[in-house]
Amino acid sequence: MNVAELVGRTLAGLGVGTAFGVVGSGNFEVTNALRAGGVRFVAARHEGGAASMADAYARMSERVSVLSLHQGCGLTNAMTGITEAAKSRTPMLVLTADSAGASVLSNFRVDQDALAAAVGAVPERVHSAASAVADTVRAFRTARQQRRTVVLNLPLDVQAQPAPDAPVALPDIPGPAVVRPDAAAVAGLAELVDAAERPVFIAGRGARGSREPLRELASRCGALLATSAVAHGLFQGDEFALGISGGFASPQAAELIVGADLVVGWGCALNMWTTRHGKLLSPHAKLVQVDVEQHALGAHRPIDLGVTGDVAATASDALAAVKEKQGYRTEEVAARIAAGRWTDVEHEDLSRGGRIDPRTLSRLLDELLPAERIVSIDSGNFMGYPSAYLSVPDEEGFCFTQAFQSIGLGLGTAIGAALARPDRLPVLGTGDGGFHMALSELDTAVRLGLPLVVIVYNDAAYGAEIHHFGDADMTTVRFPDSDLAAIGRGFGADGVTVRSAEDLFAVREWLAGPRDAPLVIDAKIADDGGSWWLAEAFKH
């Protein structure tokens, strides 16, 4: 056995989740060692797609995923997806070959440690046969316990070194430890909550999995519940849940958040996206942040109190300290929330001339698609429509890879999410630009037989730029209209073109069938004049 085989065997023994990648000579042996150890490997068509698959799989499965790459160009091809994962604190292990130490003139040689560090990932390295197990365990421990994206470099000369065949006892590595808040900080939080008449809780990425403690606390102190986009679905079904805060917030939700006299961000950065550049925060409101990372407290705006602690633990401790009251939870507010979701907001239907209004499309698809779904979102002008209109059963039904805001990550994201949650119908909202960028991974979805619904909001343009730059020359961002349904069929998927509500009958037929191949919905959307959420963002 050599070091490459030992590293693969070690990761399998540590309990990594699914591995994704593109296999070249540099990662051939270690990938086969992973497979021999029982780790599922999904072969992507491009390293960038594989990175997004691994990222989404880790987010939705709560297991450390593996991304297996060739040295040099294999790693650089994957860097955008790795950056997204690193910025999102995804527990992911990038297992990449590296040039041999003596190969100073190798075409593949780049400073892979510097590449990883430059995008916020943690660079690690297998140094020798003697240290291979310890190096691998250290990388896995960092990924799992610190929720970091770790790039573990495997130099070719080290990979080839002989390693002992004797089995090695591996440690049981638990997940992140619970950070209990300081009693004084909890008392300060309780004091602010007790003094508030209209409290609002906004839960972010760090609150995923903390639904019940937050609901109990909010119910006791009369707080309304909202989420950042990445935690969408966390409070699904609660009558006092406002949905997403920020650019995607409905008019009614935005009005109620602005009316708060206390806003508590639970594992939420309260950044410009979640607060609409602060416009959703009353200048008279007190602001509190709860986060396991002390440096995150007050990073985006001044706060009145910062609590270093795990969201669930802090909510539980605060529950015992706050007074019971009605707060913001009145019958009148409940009625406003019930009647004020995006699907209830009337709009002028712009469907005409062979193009369908994206709001009409999204609302009809929400009614048509099964409720047990997992929705993934690419980036672009369109993205508010599937985010706002497609309901999800819980926070495990929404995968939002937008920390780096790159278009083209959606298809890989949807595949990884689908593999993490095979019990739900996978749905992707993407634009034509992002779909074309990621098109090679449609082959991967077909090969895996995924029942993936790909909704392409197709305006034959980079819509964000079209609406941002107004009357400028748009030659560089407009394209000939493509028959994306035909392209989908060419890959072995089913494809349907939607120009009107009547065309959605074909979607109904696909849903009633075996669903043994993806469905590409080429939705020719009407000009929306610039999506409401992006128009808000571009004001600044």
BELJOSUL-V626064 format. One record per residue. N is the residue number from 1. RES is the residue in one letter. PSI is psi in whole degrees, -180 to 180 (NA if undefined). Layout:
N/RES/PSI  N/RES/PSI
This chain:
1/M/141  2/N/-180  3/V/-39  4/A/-45  5/E/-38  6/L/-42  7/V/-45  8/G/-43  9/R/-40  10/T/-46  11/L/-40  12/A/-42  13/G/-28  14/L/-15  15/G/35  16/V/158  17/G/-150  18/T/146  19/A/145  20/F/156  21/G/-176  22/V/125  23/V/128  24/G/-173  25/S/-34  26/G/-28  27/N/17  28/F/-51  29/E/-43  30/V/-34  31/T/-43  32/N/-32  33/A/-39  34/L/-48  35/R/-41  36/A/-27  37/G/0  38/G/6  39/V/129  40/R/136  41/F/130  42/V/117  43/A/116  44/A/173  45/R/-17  46/H/143  47/E/-33  48/G/-43  49/G/-41  50/A/-39  51/A/-44  52/S/-36  53/M/-47  54/A/-40  55/D/-53  56/A/-40  57/Y/-45  58/A/-42  59/R/-42  60/M/-13  61/S/-17  62/E/29  63/R/152  64/V/120  65/S/167  66/V/137  67/L/116  68/S/126  69/L/151  70/H/159  71/Q/157  72/G/-104  73/C/-30  74/G/-42  75/L/-45  76/T/-35  77/N/-28  78/A/-1  79/M/-35  80/T/-45  81/G/-37  82/I/-39  83/T/-45  84/E/-46  85/A/-44  86/A/-43  87/K/-25  88/S/3  89/R/47  90/T/128  91/P/91  92/M/141  93/L/117  94/V/110  95/L/100  96/T/135  97/A/161  98/D/156  99/S/149  100/A/150  101/G/-37  102/A/-8  103/S/63  104/V/-21  105/L/13  106/S/138  107/N/-26  108/F/-6  109/R/121  110/V/165  111/D/89  112/Q/-32  113/D/-44  114/A/-38  115/L/-48  116/A/-49  117/A/-33  118/A/-29  119/V/6  120/G/5  121/A/168  122/V/115  123/P/131  124/E/170  125/R/142  126/V/117  127/H/-32  128/S/170  129/A/-38  130/A/-32  131/S/2  132/A/-46  133/V/-47  134/A/-40  135/D/-41  136/T/-42  137/V/-41  138/R/-42  139/A/-43  140/F/-41  141/R/-43  142/T/-44  143/A/-45  144/R/-49  145/Q/-30  146/Q/0  147/R/60  148/R/155  149/T/120  150/V/131  151/V/108  152/L/108  153/N/135  154/L/90  155/P/143  156/L/-38  157/D/-34  158/V/-40  159/Q/-39  160/A/-10  161/Q/140  162/P/145  163/A/152  164/P/144  165/D/-15  166/A/135  167/P/145  168/V/133  169/A/123  170/L/145  171/P/154  172/D/115  173/I/107  174/P/172  175/G/-173  176/P/140  177/A/148  178/V/129  179/V/109  180/R/133  181/P/155  182/D/140  183/A/-37  184/A/-37  185/A/-39  186/V/-41  187/A/-40  188/G/-39  189/L/-46  190/A/-38  191/E/-43  192/L/-39  193/V/-43  194/D/-31  195/A/-15  196/A/143  197/E/-26  198/R/69  199/P/147  200/V/131  201/F/130  202/I/115  203/A/136  204/G/-159  205/R/-40  206/G/-8  207/A/-4  208/R/131  209/G/1  210/S/28  211/R/-55  212/E/-46  213/P/-38  214/L/-39  215/R/-41  216/E/-45  217/L/-44  218/A/-40  219/S/-39  220/R/-39  221/C/4  222/G/32  223/A/146  224/L/156  225/L/135  226/A/170  227/T/160  228/S/171  229/A/-38  230/V/-19  231/A/16  232/H/136  233/G/-10  234/L/-38  235/F/25  236/Q/131  237/G/-12  238/D/130  239/E/-18  240/F/23  241/A/129  242/L/-11  243/G/-147  244/I/135  245/S/148  246/G/-149  247/G/-29  248/F/-1  249/A/140  250/S/160  251/P/-40  252/Q/-43  253/A/-45  254/A/-42  255/E/-41  256/L/-35  257/I/-42  258/V/-31  259/G/-4  260/A/143  261/D/-4  262/L/128  263/V/125  264/V/121  265/G/115  266/W/106  267/G/34  268/C/132  269/A/-15  270/L/44  271/N/-173  272/M/-29  273/W/-42  274/T/-23  275/T/6  276/R/55  277/H/32  278/G/-7  279/K/-20  280/L/-3  281/L/119  282/S/140  283/P/-15  284/H/-4  285/A/142  286/K/143  287/L/134  288/V/143  289/Q/138  290/V/124  291/D/149  292/V/-19  293/E/115  294/Q/-35  295/H/-13  296/A/-18  297/L/119  298/G/14  299/A/-32  300/H/-23  301/R/157  302/P/141  303/I/159  304/D/-25  305/L/135  306/G/132  307/V/118  308/T/111  309/G/160  310/D/141  311/V/-51  312/A/-43  313/A/-41  314/T/-43  315/A/-40  316/S/-43  317/D/-40  318/A/-32  319/L/-37  320/A/-11  321/A/-19  322/V/158  323/K/150  324/E/133  325/K/168  326/Q/-40  327/G/-127  328/Y/-4  329/R/75  330/T/166  331/E/-37  332/E/-41  333/V/-41  334/A/-41  335/A/-40  336/R/-42  337/I/-45  338/A/-33  339/A/4  340/G/19  341/R/162  342/W/-37  343/T/-15  344/D/-9  345/V/123  346/E/146  347/H/153  348/E/117  349/D/116  350/L/9  351/S/118  352/R/161  353/G/34  354/G/18  355/R/142  356/I/140  357/D/128  358/P/-27  359/R/-43  360/T/-46  361/L/-49  362/S/-41  363/R/-43  364/L/-39  365/L/-34  366/D/-39  367/E/-33  368/L/-41  369/L/146  370/P/146  371/A/-33  372/E/88  373/R/161  374/I/113  375/V/128  376/S/148  377/I/125  378/D/-180  379/S/152  380/G/-180  381/N/-33  382/F/-21  383/M/-22  384/G/-28  385/Y/-56  386/P/-32  387/S/-41  388/A/-34  389/Y/-27  390/L/108  391/S/156  392/V/153  393/P/-28  394/D/-174  395/E/-17  396/E/3  397/G/13  398/F/121  399/C/113  400/F/93  401/T/82  402/Q/16  403/A/-30  404/F/-10  405/Q/45  406/S/133  407/I/157  408/G/-3  409/L/-9  410/G/-45  411/L/-44  412/G/-42  413/T/-47  414/A/-37  415/I/-46  416/G/-42  417/A/-39  418/A/-38  419/L/-29  420/A/-33  421/R/73  422/P/-8  423/D/-5  424/R/153  425/L/120  426/P/135  427/V/134  428/L/131  429/G/121  430/T/162  431/G/170  432/D/-33  433/G/-50  434/G/-36  435/F/-45  436/H/-39  437/M/-36  438/A/9  439/L/-32  440/S/-28  441/E/-6  442/L/-34  443/D/-41  444/T/-44  445/A/-40  446/V/-45  447/R/-35  448/L/-8  449/G/34  450/L/136  451/P/58  452/L/125  453/V/113  454/V/107  455/I/110  456/V/112  457/Y/94  458/N/106  459/D/11  460/A/42  461/A/168  462/Y/94  463/G/-35  464/A/-43  465/E/-37  466/I/-46  467/H/-23  468/H/-39  469/F/6  470/G/-115  471/D/11  472/A/169  473/D/118  474/M/15  475/T/-37  476/T/-14  477/V/10  478/R/146  479/F/158  480/P/143  481/D/132  482/S/149  483/D/85  484/L/-28  485/A/-42  486/A/-40  487/I/-43  488/G/-44  489/R/-33  490/G/-29  491/F/-9  492/G/4  493/A/170  494/D/151  495/G/140  496/V/139  497/T/130  498/V/116  499/R/-13  500/S/169  501/A/-34  502/E/-29  503/D/-15  504/L/-7  505/F/-35  506/A/-32  507/V/-42  508/R/-40  509/E/-42  510/W/-42  511/L/-32  512/A/-9  513/G/-161  514/P/-18  515/R/44  516/D/8  517/A/155  518/P/159  519/L/122  520/V/117  521/I/106  522/D/93  523/A/110  524/K/100  525/I/148  526/A/155  527/D/121  528/D/3  529/G/11  530/G/117  531/S/145  532/W/-37  533/W/-36  534/L/-35  535/A/-39  536/E/-43  537/A/-37  538/F/-6  539/K/-14  540/H/NA
